[in-house]
Amino acid sequence: MAVASTQRGLILRPPYSRSPSYHSPTFPTALRFPHPSSLETSFFAQQYSLKYSSLHPKTVNSRRPRCLNSSTETANKGSKIKEDAGELDLGPSAKSRGQIFLENALDKHDSAQSNTKEKRKKKKKKVPEMSTEPVCYGCGAPLQSVEVDGPGYVTLETYELKKKHRQLRSVLCGRCRLLSHGHMLTAVGGHGGYSGGKQFISAEQLREKLSHLRHDKALIVKLVDIVDFNGSFLARVRDLVGANPIIMVATKVDLLPKGTDLSVVGDWIVEATMRKKLNVLSIHLTSSKSLSGFVGVVSEIQQQRKGRDVYVLGSANVGKSAFINALLKTMALKDFVAAAARRYKPIQSAVPGTTLGPIQIDAFHGEGKLYDTPGVHLHHRQAAVVHAEDLPLLAPQSRLKGITISIDALTKENQELFYTSKTTSCTVDNGLNGLSIFWGGIVRIDVVKVPLHIRLIMYGPKGVQIKVVPTSEAEEFYHKELGGALKPPTGKDKAKNWPGLKGSHPIDVKMGNNSRPVCDIAISGLGWIAIEPGPSTNVTGAEDLDTLSTIDKQLHLLVHVAKPVEVFVRAPMPIGRLGSTWYEYSELTEEEEETRPKVSY
């Protein structure tokens, strides 16, 4: 068998023979086959001999032609070939070798694909879906008529009537009615929940209700409380929302001290966000009370949502429901759909954990809905350790005004903050060294060693009182005044169940330029302490900060909090009238400039 190779394939020609009986008019002079590089020529030669065995029995299974003398032998040999060939169709309508080759290749490809799909089906996890059962439009709790004190309770008659008229989405449960009248009713327990009161659902179950966001295509609006920026930031928000785009909104900016430049604060937030390696589309500074900044938020949401659902996400008590109400109010000025949605808006309350499930709001034209979501309850915030009845003390109600703790202030305008025994007096010889500062009964700061001109400025809710005592008397003072002068906890009964300040966090900071604050110490769920070099004074023994040695510029503090509460050391926030004068925005690389989110306020 002769084999010739061309660009278009292989050509098989019958071997040359001198015998005239060998040549036949029915024998093909050349056969063309596809040119698979992975197969050898011997394979095609073998297939060729099997194909045309019935026409030319003389050449079967032999490299050289030979004569078959017996017709019986020919028949037996033909049957053997038929068995070897696997019952091949040898008629004139038989498929060519190329067609058979392609069919076999396609069969193998289809079988491999089917096996891959089966493996993927086995490995594919079940994607959680959002519940479609009827819920209270105020808190998102499933409607029920069994437990009177539980979330979502409505009378059976009301439920049946609303169901008959298909109005279950307009039902407000009994718990929401009480919350709207100022009652403090907690419902969340477990890790990150709240002590005191009944607990109907755990923080883990609420987090599970958000697990479907990783698999859905949605636009995420992530809220951060500007007063508790680090405690409410949700650095691992990608674990909840996956790769969905994020718009970041800082709420309660109206609480910042008077004269604060919001453009500078926006740059500070951008720098802090990029330091945490969180990519966001844009950053907005808003106030749900004054509606400042909401025009930019509405414009960004309409531009980025592209028919997708919009989920408002954030930690507990960050102001999600208030944000949605302000968002709908702003949208209602130009959109009648949003104006109609305001009729059934989520309930607002000072109680963390007010929203207990996703609440669907028809706020957009066409596809896509707006969703209020249950808050992410974090165990490291003060609200997780304080009694439920003391939670209002942790929420600032008016603009923050810093309380200065310095040796000048303690000897002049803030003398009422200093508590001491008769044998000890507040002196200026050691500055703040050797003093302990109590922030209610939930935080204690021991000043171990700082320069004389250093001052501490406390920013937090007015309901949490500040007291200063000598460190030598701090322990006795704490046990004596806990529940009284030091609150929260409020009352001696709650003080007995208080876990105590068992978490100690040493703070060692090196001073830099004395023309700007040193750093902020943020207490998760409460506020922050700004450490600043004070103005030059005529106090005896006061040193010039520029002449201090490197050792003398070290600050040593010890912060005591309840064990789960976290303490953060961060770059100072540029607030007040002087914030814009000393703040310096750090330079970014070209790559960071490309991913830098835009700021709106």
TIDRENSE-117325 format. One line per 5 residues: number of its first residue (from 1); for each residue x, y, z of C-alpha. Coordinates in nm, 3 decimals. Layout:
<recs>
NUM = X/Y/Z | ...
</recs>
This chain:
<recs>
1 = 0.000/0.000/0.000 | 0.149/0.330/-0.106 | 0.083/0.641/0.096 | 0.121/0.995/-0.036 | 0.090/1.308/0.181
6 = -0.043/1.638/0.050 | -0.158/1.965/0.207 | -0.519/1.849/0.169 | -0.472/1.509/0.336 | -0.345/1.156/0.277
11 = -0.384/0.964/-0.050 | -0.372/0.582/-0.037 | -0.296/0.406/-0.365 | -0.307/0.026/-0.426 | 0.033/-0.139/-0.453
16 = 0.171/-0.208/-0.798 | 0.129/-0.564/-0.929 | 0.231/-0.725/-1.256 | -0.058/-0.967/-1.246 | -0.326/-0.850/-1.493
21 = -0.596/-1.024/-1.285 | -0.521/-0.790/-0.995 | -0.648/-0.474/-1.158 | -1.020/-0.434/-1.165 | -1.240/-0.153/-1.302
26 = -1.427/-0.140/-0.971 | -1.116/-0.089/-0.758 | -1.058/0.276/-0.664 | -0.725/0.409/-0.774 | -0.698/0.661/-0.490
31 = -0.874/0.736/-0.162 | -0.848/1.068/0.017 | -0.856/1.080/0.398 | -0.836/1.358/0.654 | -0.489/1.432/0.788
36 = -0.500/1.384/1.168 | -0.148/1.443/1.288 | -0.190/1.226/1.597 | -0.268/0.902/1.401 | -0.017/0.691/1.208
41 = -0.044/0.589/0.844 | -0.074/0.222/0.942 | -0.412/0.295/1.101 | -0.551/0.427/0.772 | -0.401/0.138/0.581
46 = -0.572/-0.107/0.814 | -0.907/0.072/0.787 | -0.869/0.084/0.410 | -0.821/-0.293/0.390 | -1.126/-0.354/0.608
51 = -1.343/-0.119/0.404 | -1.283/-0.281/0.069 | -1.237/-0.642/0.177 | -1.556/-0.762/0.003 | -1.455/-0.613/-0.329
56 = -1.098/-0.743/-0.329 | -1.058/-1.044/-0.104 | -0.713/-1.108/-0.248 | -0.559/-0.824/-0.054 | -0.715/-0.888/0.287
61 = -0.476/-0.896/0.582 | -0.168/-0.910/0.366 | 0.091/-0.657/0.279 | 0.149/-0.820/-0.060 | -0.135/-0.946/-0.282
66 = -0.188/-1.321/-0.294 | -0.445/-1.547/-0.462 | -0.723/-1.727/-0.275 | -0.786/-2.057/-0.452 | -1.105/-2.159/-0.276
71 = -1.442/-1.984/-0.265 | -1.501/-2.144/0.077 | -1.183/-1.992/0.205 | -1.296/-1.661/0.066 | -1.630/-1.678/0.246
76 = -1.468/-1.778/0.574 | -1.214/-1.505/0.539 | -1.490/-1.251/0.464 | -1.685/-1.351/0.776 | -1.373/-1.317/0.987
81 = -1.315/-0.970/0.850 | -1.675/-0.887/0.921 | -1.624/-0.978/1.285 | -1.297/-0.784/1.306 | -1.453/-0.482/1.145
86 = -1.731/-0.471/1.401 | -2.014/-0.523/1.148 | -1.910/-0.233/0.927 | -2.149/-0.121/0.656 | -1.967/-0.214/0.339
91 = -2.231/-0.111/0.081 | -2.217/0.175/-0.165 | -2.385/0.406/0.091 | -2.117/0.338/0.353 | -1.970/0.634/0.542
96 = -1.625/0.748/0.458 | -1.337/0.715/0.698 | -1.338/1.092/0.756 | -1.705/1.092/0.854 | -1.652/0.804/1.096
101 = -1.350/0.978/1.245 | -1.543/1.301/1.298 | -1.840/1.119/1.451 | -1.614/0.940/1.699 | -1.443/1.266/1.792
106 = -1.777/1.442/1.844 | -1.904/1.154/2.058 | -1.596/1.175/2.280 | -1.631/1.554/2.308 | -2.001/1.528/2.404
111 = -1.935/1.260/2.662 | -1.652/1.465/2.816 | -1.878/1.772/2.836 | -2.159/1.575/2.999 | -1.918/1.438/3.260
116 = -1.790/1.789/3.332 | -2.145/1.922/3.378 | -2.228/1.636/3.616 | -1.918/1.714/3.824 | -2.010/2.083/3.835
121 = -2.361/1.999/3.948 | -2.221/1.792/4.231 | -1.978/2.066/4.338 | -2.225/2.355/4.296 | -2.356/2.468/4.631
126 = -2.717/2.551/4.689 | -2.760/2.927/4.653 | -2.970/3.071/4.939 | -3.279/3.262/4.833 | -3.453/3.551/4.999
131 = -3.775/3.459/5.176 | -4.100/3.555/5.002 | -4.332/3.521/5.303 | -4.536/3.830/5.403 | -4.352/4.062/5.642
136 = -4.420/4.375/5.845 | -4.334/4.678/5.632 | -4.190/4.856/5.938 | -3.931/4.602/6.058 | -3.928/4.319/5.803
141 = -4.026/4.051/6.058 | -4.245/3.766/5.923 | -4.612/3.821/6.012 | -4.748/3.590/6.282 | -5.050/3.578/6.514
146 = -4.923/3.341/6.786 | -4.673/3.524/7.009 | -4.814/3.857/7.125 | -4.479/4.001/7.241 | -4.290/3.877/6.937
151 = -4.191/4.075/6.627 | -4.440/4.062/6.340 | -4.745/4.001/6.560 | -5.087/4.097/6.422 | -5.430/3.971/6.523
156 = -5.570/3.680/6.326 | -5.867/3.888/6.211 | -5.638/4.160/6.072 | -5.421/3.904/5.897 | -5.717/3.728/5.730
161 = -5.874/4.058/5.625 | -5.551/4.191/5.470 | -5.489/3.857/5.301 | -5.838/3.857/5.152 | -5.786/4.200/4.998
166 = -5.420/4.126/4.904 | -5.288/4.399/5.132 | -5.040/4.202/5.343 | -4.760/4.439/5.237 | -4.937/4.723/5.419
171 = -4.941/4.559/5.764 | -4.755/4.712/6.062 | -4.688/4.476/6.354 | -4.754/4.555/6.722 | -4.382/4.583/6.808
176 = -4.330/4.855/6.546 | -4.623/5.053/6.688 | -4.460/5.049/7.032 | -4.117/5.141/6.891 | -4.267/5.438/6.709
181 = -4.392/5.567/7.047 | -4.046/5.551/7.208 | -4.052/5.207/7.375 | -3.715/5.028/7.397 | -3.783/4.674/7.276
186 = -3.480/4.467/7.177 | -3.519/4.143/6.989 | -3.166/4.038/6.891 | -2.953/3.807/7.104 | -2.656/3.579/7.050
191 = -2.300/3.684/6.963 | -2.328/4.059/6.903 | -2.682/4.083/7.042 | -2.808/4.287/7.336 | -2.854/4.200/7.700
196 = -3.184/4.270/7.872 | -3.533/4.219/7.734 | -3.658/3.927/7.522 | -3.446/3.785/7.245 | -3.638/3.641/6.949
201 = -3.362/3.612/6.690 | -2.983/3.583/6.699 | -2.729/3.808/6.528 | -2.611/3.506/6.329 | -2.961/3.446/6.191
206 = -2.987/3.809/6.080 | -2.653/3.782/5.904 | -2.774/3.466/5.731 | -3.062/3.663/5.579 | -2.803/3.862/5.384
211 = -2.612/3.560/5.252 | -2.794/3.563/4.916 | -2.627/3.895/4.826 | -2.303/3.715/4.736 | -2.483/3.539/4.450
216 = -2.724/3.813/4.334 | -2.643/4.100/4.101 | -2.716/4.413/4.301 | -2.592/4.761/4.385 | -2.481/4.798/4.749
221 = -2.513/5.124/4.943 | -2.285/5.082/5.245 | -2.346/5.317/5.540 | -2.084/5.426/5.794 | -2.148/5.629/6.111
226 = -1.907/5.922/6.103 | -1.908/5.942/6.485 | -1.812/5.573/6.509 | -1.624/5.542/6.181 | -1.395/5.252/6.272
231 = -1.651/5.061/6.476 | -1.918/5.070/6.202 | -1.692/5.042/5.895 | -1.752/4.669/5.818 | -1.404/4.607/5.677
236 = -1.505/4.255/5.564 | -1.817/4.366/5.379 | -1.700/4.172/5.071 | -1.775/3.850/5.261 | -2.142/3.956/5.255
241 = -2.183/4.120/4.915 | -1.923/3.944/4.700 | -1.806/4.139/4.395 | -2.112/4.367/4.374 | -2.034/4.741/4.328
246 = -2.043/4.954/4.646 | -2.143/5.315/4.705 | -2.018/5.431/5.046 | -2.221/5.683/5.249 | -2.105/5.850/5.572
251 = -2.409/5.941/5.782 | -2.468/6.189/6.067 | -2.218/6.448/5.942 | -2.439/6.715/6.100 | -2.305/6.593/6.438
256 = -1.946/6.696/6.360 | -1.813/7.002/6.549 | -1.902/7.345/6.420 | -1.685/7.485/6.141 | -1.578/7.144/6.005
261 = -1.479/7.148/5.636 | -1.660/6.850/5.480 | -1.432/6.845/5.175 | -1.133/6.779/5.400 | -1.325/6.514/5.595
266 = -1.415/6.352/5.262 | -1.045/6.329/5.170 | -0.974/6.177/5.513 | -1.243/5.911/5.451 | -1.101/5.835/5.105
271 = -0.754/5.785/5.254 | -0.889/5.562/5.533 | -1.096/5.356/5.286 | -0.805/5.299/5.049 | -0.585/5.205/5.345
276 = -0.837/4.930/5.425 | -0.814/4.803/5.063 | -1.185/4.848/4.995 | -1.272/4.952/4.639 | -1.583/5.169/4.617
281 = -1.742/5.368/4.334 | -1.793/5.692/4.528 | -1.812/5.837/4.880 | -2.093/6.064/4.999 | -2.121/6.268/5.322
286 = -2.487/6.299/5.423 | -2.723/6.402/5.700 | -3.063/6.232/5.716 | -3.187/6.512/5.939 | -3.100/6.809/5.714
291 = -3.101/6.609/5.383 | -2.758/6.748/5.295 | -2.569/6.539/5.039 | -2.872/6.337/4.924 | -2.895/6.491/4.577
296 = -2.557/6.340/4.493 | -2.655/6.003/4.640 | -2.978/5.987/4.435 | -2.790/6.078/4.116 | -2.521/5.815/4.176
301 = -2.774/5.539/4.252 | -2.979/5.614/3.939 | -2.664/5.613/3.730 | -2.510/5.293/3.870 | -2.804/5.062/3.943
306 = -2.873/4.971/3.573 | -3.192/4.780/3.649 | -3.045/4.599/3.950 | -3.185/4.586/4.302 | -3.038/4.835/4.550
311 = -2.957/4.712/4.903 | -2.883/4.954/5.188 | -2.632/4.778/5.415 | -2.456/4.874/5.738 | -2.393/4.787/6.100
316 = -2.672/4.802/6.357 | -2.799/5.149/6.449 | -2.595/5.320/6.179 | -2.907/5.496/6.050 | -3.024/5.279/5.756
321 = -3.398/5.334/5.804 | -3.348/5.710/5.851 | -3.130/5.713/5.540 | -3.398/5.538/5.332 | -3.668/5.778/5.453
326 = -3.449/6.076/5.359 | -3.365/5.912/5.025 | -3.734/5.860/4.941 | -3.812/6.217/5.048 | -3.547/6.353/4.811
331 = -3.656/6.127/4.523 | -4.023/6.214/4.577 | -3.958/6.573/4.468 | -3.924/6.456/4.106 | -4.056/6.098/4.107
336 = -4.417/6.003/4.182 | -4.318/5.635/4.229 | -4.090/5.726/4.521 | -4.361/5.957/4.657 | -4.606/5.666/4.665
341 = -4.345/5.442/4.833 | -4.317/5.684/5.127 | -4.659/5.572/5.247 | -4.516/5.241/5.374 | -4.164/5.330/5.485
346 = -3.948/5.145/5.743 | -3.984/5.239/6.109 | -3.715/5.452/6.275 | -3.599/5.381/6.630 | -3.301/5.436/6.860
351 = -3.301/5.063/6.940 | -3.028/4.868/6.755 | -3.188/4.579/6.573 | -3.511/4.753/6.480 | -3.508/4.598/6.130
356 = -3.528/4.219/6.148 | -3.548/4.127/5.780 | -3.516/4.267/5.427 | -3.791/4.518/5.345 | -3.881/4.561/4.979
361 = -3.966/4.915/4.864 | -4.097/4.997/4.516 | -3.897/5.316/4.468 | -3.786/5.294/4.103 | -3.945/5.289/3.760
366 = -3.910/4.961/3.572 | -3.687/4.685/3.702 | -3.512/4.688/4.037 | -3.629/4.741/4.394 | -3.492/4.924/4.697
371 = -3.428/4.710/5.008 | -3.377/4.804/5.370 | -3.175/4.530/5.541 | -3.124/4.419/5.902 | -2.816/4.571/6.062
376 = -2.498/4.370/6.095 | -2.456/4.326/6.471 | -2.092/4.349/6.577 | -1.976/4.205/6.908 | -1.688/4.454/6.942
381 = -1.910/4.763/6.987 | -2.020/4.911/7.319 | -2.386/4.841/7.235 | -2.315/4.467/7.260 | -2.216/4.492/7.631
386 = -2.437/4.775/7.760 | -2.785/4.695/7.894 | -3.070/4.759/7.650 | -3.215/5.034/7.868 | -2.885/5.226/7.855
391 = -2.853/5.218/7.476 | -3.000/5.572/7.428 | -2.707/5.712/7.631 | -2.466/5.595/7.358 | -2.643/5.782/7.076
396 = -2.543/6.151/7.040 | -2.849/6.371/6.988 | -2.681/6.705/6.909 | -2.363/6.845/6.756 | -2.046/6.712/6.919
401 = -1.852/6.946/7.141 | -1.514/6.824/7.254 | -1.434/6.816/7.625 | -1.071/6.912/7.681 | -0.866/6.726/7.940
406 = -0.547/6.921/8.007 | -0.369/7.045/8.315 | -0.490/7.400/8.243 | -0.851/7.289/8.201 | -0.850/7.087/8.523
411 = -0.720/7.379/8.723 | -0.951/7.640/8.563 | -1.268/7.586/8.359 | -1.322/7.208/8.408 | -1.253/7.173/8.778
416 = -1.582/6.982/8.829 | -1.437/6.692/8.630 | -1.164/6.630/8.884 | -1.251/6.397/9.173 | -0.997/6.333/9.447
421 = -0.961/6.270/9.820 | -0.874/6.541/10.071 | -0.508/6.446/10.080 | -0.457/6.470/9.701 | -0.485/6.779/9.485
426 = -0.457/6.847/9.112 | -0.110/6.994/9.052 | 0.066/7.108/8.736 | 0.406/6.965/8.816 | 0.348/6.635/8.635
431 = 0.086/6.749/8.385 | -0.160/6.467/8.308 | 0.086/6.198/8.415 | -0.050/5.981/8.692 | -0.419/6.062/8.620
436 = -0.700/5.830/8.512 | -0.992/5.945/8.297 | -1.326/5.764/8.325 | -1.568/5.788/8.031 | -1.879/5.678/8.212
441 = -1.840/5.332/8.356 | -1.740/5.176/8.024 | -1.396/5.329/7.948 | -1.092/5.412/8.162 | -0.776/5.581/8.028
446 = -0.462/5.575/8.243 | -0.208/5.844/8.146 | 0.128/5.677/8.206 | 0.367/5.928/8.046 | 0.301/6.227/7.818
451 = 0.468/6.569/7.774 | 0.326/6.850/7.986 | 0.163/7.038/7.697 | -0.032/6.737/7.568 | -0.411/6.756/7.594
456 = -0.684/6.501/7.534 | -1.011/6.610/7.368 | -1.307/6.371/7.411 | -1.572/6.352/7.136 | -1.880/6.148/7.219
461 = -2.241/6.151/7.343 | -2.328/6.396/7.620 | -2.511/6.126/7.813 | -2.182/5.958/7.909 | -2.014/6.167/8.180
466 = -1.637/6.217/8.214 | -1.453/6.208/8.547 | -1.079/6.245/8.623 | -0.912/6.096/8.931 | -0.556/6.012/9.034
471 = -0.458/5.667/8.914 | -0.378/5.563/9.271 | -0.745/5.617/9.365 | -0.900/5.499/9.037 | -0.989/5.145/9.142
476 = -1.159/5.252/9.464 | -1.344/5.533/9.288 | -1.468/5.300/9.014 | -1.623/5.044/9.250 | -1.779/5.317/9.460
481 = -1.931/5.529/9.182 | -2.023/5.263/8.921 | -2.392/5.301/8.846 | -2.399/5.647/9.007 | -2.154/5.913/8.889
486 = -2.016/5.662/8.639 | -2.292/5.556/8.401 | -2.372/5.354/8.202 | -2.448/5.115/8.358 | -2.735/5.305/8.518
491 = -2.829/5.202/8.871 | -2.670/4.968/9.120 | -2.874/4.670/8.995 | -2.726/4.688/8.648 | -2.381/4.759/8.796
496 = -2.389/4.420/8.971 | -2.422/4.240/8.635 | -2.162/4.458/8.460 | -1.871/4.244/8.328 | -1.609/4.502/8.425
501 = -1.321/4.662/8.238 | -1.118/4.348/8.178 | -0.977/4.443/7.838 | -0.651/4.643/7.854 | -0.502/4.808/7.545
506 = -0.157/4.975/7.579 | -0.114/5.272/7.344 | 0.241/5.379/7.253 | 0.260/5.668/7.008 | 0.551/5.881/6.892
511 = 0.486/6.252/6.850 | 0.568/6.414/6.519 | 0.504/6.769/6.407 | 0.370/6.975/6.698 | 0.158/7.186/6.462
516 = -0.095/6.907/6.411 | -0.271/6.647/6.632 | -0.079/6.333/6.715 | -0.351/6.072/6.659 | -0.706/5.966/6.747
521 = -0.796/5.682/6.984 | -1.136/5.551/6.871 | -1.354/5.347/7.110 | -1.580/5.115/6.910 | -1.943/5.215/6.954
526 = -1.880/5.533/7.156 | -1.659/5.805/7.005 | -1.295/5.904/6.993 | -1.019/6.087/7.184 | -0.800/6.334/6.996
531 = -0.444/6.372/7.129 | -0.310/6.718/7.051 | -0.017/6.935/7.158 | -0.163/7.220/7.362 | -0.082/7.587/7.314
536 = 0.221/7.730/7.490 | 0.142/7.843/7.843 | 0.314/8.016/8.131 | 0.289/7.709/8.351 | 0.603/7.657/8.554
541 = 0.810/7.372/8.419 | 0.633/7.356/8.083 | 0.876/7.253/7.811 | 0.898/7.351/7.445 | 0.794/7.053/7.233
546 = 1.051/7.133/6.964 | 1.337/7.086/7.214 | 1.217/6.751/7.349 | 1.428/6.445/7.287 | 1.299/6.141/7.100
551 = 1.235/5.958/7.428 | 1.038/6.248/7.569 | 0.816/6.257/7.259 | 0.680/5.910/7.332 | 0.321/5.889/7.464
556 = 0.222/5.596/7.683 | -0.146/5.538/7.764 | -0.340/5.238/7.891 | -0.705/5.205/7.781 | -0.939/4.975/7.976
561 = -1.271/4.862/7.822 | -1.505/4.564/7.849 | -1.338/4.261/7.696 | -1.513/4.234/7.354 | -1.489/4.609/7.281
566 = -1.213/4.712/7.039 | -0.985/5.018/7.050 | -0.841/5.170/6.731 | -0.547/5.407/6.683 | -0.595/5.606/6.364
571 = -0.484/5.920/6.181 | -0.649/6.229/6.334 | -0.979/6.335/6.178 | -0.963/6.698/6.052 | -1.260/6.850/6.236
576 = -1.337/7.199/6.362 | -1.226/7.530/6.218 | -0.856/7.440/6.236 | -0.889/7.099/6.073 | -0.840/7.225/5.718
581 = -0.527/7.421/5.817 | -0.316/7.129/5.937 | -0.454/6.837/5.732 | -0.223/6.708/5.459 | -0.358/6.460/5.207
586 = -0.105/6.187/5.138 | 0.017/6.155/4.781 | -0.107/5.854/4.584 | 0.060/5.651/4.312 | -0.074/5.657/3.955
591 = -0.247/5.324/4.011 | -0.412/5.449/4.331 | -0.522/5.771/4.159 | -0.707/5.567/3.896 | -0.904/5.376/4.160
596 = -0.959/5.674/4.391 | -1.334/5.716/4.453 | -1.494/6.054/4.396 | -1.633/6.248/4.695 | -1.970/6.423/4.719
601 = -2.122/6.616/5.009
</recs>
